[in-house]
């Protein structure tokens, strides 16, 4: 059971970090959370909410980590967008 949970977590994390599938995973997770069809139905008190709570926690944790990484990369490379090509930059001083 532990390997199954770890495998799912690794797959979810890797797929969420892939730009091509990110929005599909986010939309699928949100659809699962609002859908009445679950692994454990929501009409069962507490037990029905555990899978939703775990998946919501996983989504929020991964999105916040992704946002933190993105902001850290932008702070490290503030001029990365200014010169996207590997061309030399010519500094010209106008008088």
ZIKALIN-V839499 format. One record per helix or strand of 3 or more residues. SS is the DSSP state (hx for helix, st for strand). FROM is the first residue (numbers start at 1). TO is the last residue. If there is no record, write none. Layout:
ss=SS from=FROM to=TO
ss=SS from=FROM to=TO
This chain:
ss=hx from=2 to=17
ss=hx from=22 to=34
ss=hx from=47 to=76
